[in-house]
Amino acid sequence: MSKAAKTKMGRPIKPPGLRKSRLLTVRVGAELREALEIAAKTSGKSLSREIEIRLGQSIARGKDPTVAALSGVIEELAFQVEGMHDVDAKPHWPWYSNPFMYRALTLAIQQFLDCLAPEGEIVPPIDDPQKPRYRGMPDGLLKTYESPEARATFASSALVNAMQSLHPSAAEEEVLKMVPENWRTVILRQRKRLEMARNQFGMPDQMSNGLFDEFAD
């Protein structure tokens, strides 16, 4: 009697065009692996998924070393503010869900930034909106440079709007086509980074909600 042909176990191999990911073998040190395993356990993800997310965030972060350094400082401030952690590094009172820790973190960030404050008088960067370089810019947008408070309101509104807009409007896509290629790369990188942040914070997906209306006139 001939032996029956052996049947391979496991999932059938998908065609290359349908594969969601590919295997990548990387050798890392023991300390780094342990840190990644702790991070994966804390987030409830698999080790491979944790590594994939962190690599994606690293690529999306950009090349500005000052911003990268500030990102690391804020992460460390959050760790110090939360104080007590479990053996797996999970905080007892996460800043993003505990009002006390949230307020403490915002104060810590402000106090740290105060240590870096440049010397000199606070002067609006645009001294004359009628200069040729500012022609065509909406008056509402130019007004956001009149004070730090106005610029901060615009920036925070822009950030929330971008994080909540899953699909850019047709007008935004047309504008994107007209900007220089290097700036288009920056914008696309920022879009990816904000998408990761939105997913992390659990923000809802929705279309543009009109936060820019007051700056468009």
Buried (B, 14 or more C-beta within 10 A) or exposed (E): EEEEEEEEEEEEEEEEEEEEEEEEEEEEEEEEEEEBEBBBBBEEBEEEEBBBBEEBBEEBBBEEEEEEEBEEBBEEBBEEBBEEEEEEEEBEBEBEEBEEBBEBBEEBBEEBEEEEEEEEEEEEEBEEBEEEEEEEEEEBBBBBBEEEEBBEBBEEBBBBBBBBBEEBEEEBEEEBEEEEEEEEEBBEBBBBBBBBBBEEEEEEEEEBEEBBEBBEE
